[in-house]
Amino acid sequence: MSPIWRRQGKGDDRPVNALEDRLAVIAALGCVTLVTWFDEDTPLQPILECKPEILVKGGDWPVARIVGSSEVLGWGGTVHSIPFLHQKSTTALLEKIRRL
């Protein structure tokens, strides 16, 4: 089975940062109590196993389309779609670097 980023069409130059580094950055946030990863196409199984109180995804996803939202809401949690304030993305950064 190919890595998830390849199945999502991200390309051979992804991920830019190693998994351990990405996990460490998120874990360093004071409001974060658990950091995990998944190799499946969606995070549904880890969500069901962890039963988070809060589920967050980027602002390009409406809450109703966030995988696991109905489950999290069903056990009394909240789901948030956080708007992109600075319009930064790895894809845009890689495109900028390639133009240099």
C-alpha positions, -999 to 999 in steps of 0.1 A, spaced: 0 0 0 13 34 -9 18 62 18 -13 82 25 2 115 10 7 97 -23 -29 83 -23 -41 118 -17 -22 130 -47 4 151 -27 34 140 -48 69 126 -42 82 157 -24 59 152 5 59 152 34 84 180 38 90 174 76 94 140 92 64 126 111 82 128 144 89 165 139 53 173 129 40 154 160 64 173 182 53 207 170 16 199 177 23 182 210 42 213 222 9 233 221 -4 237 256 -40 230 246 -32 196 230 -36 165 252 -30 138 226 -12 136 193 -14 105 171 -12 96 134 -29 73 110 -20 54 78 -56 49 66 -73 72 42 -94 88 69 -88 92 107 -121 76 117 -107 46 135 -83 66 157 -111 91 165 -133 62 176 -105 48 197 -95 81 213 -130 96 217 -118 133 216 -138 160 233 -128 184 206 -121 176 169 -106 203 147 -99 205 109 -88 232 85 -113 258 74 -117 243 39 -139 216 55 -174 223 67 -181 206 100 -207 183 84 -180 169 61 -153 164 87 -147 127 92 -158 117 127 -179 148 133 -211 129 139 -195 105 162 -178 133 183 -210 153 184 -228 121 194 -208 116 225 -211 153 235 -179 167 220 -175 197 197 -162 199 162 -146 230 147 -135 241 112 -108 266 118 -105 293 92 -72 299 74 -61 333 86 -28 335 67 -35 314 36 -3 293 42 0 258 28 28 234 21 18 233 -15 21 271 -18 55 270 0 69 243 -23 56 263 -54 74 294 -41 106 275 -35 105 261 -71 102 295 -86 134 308 -69 
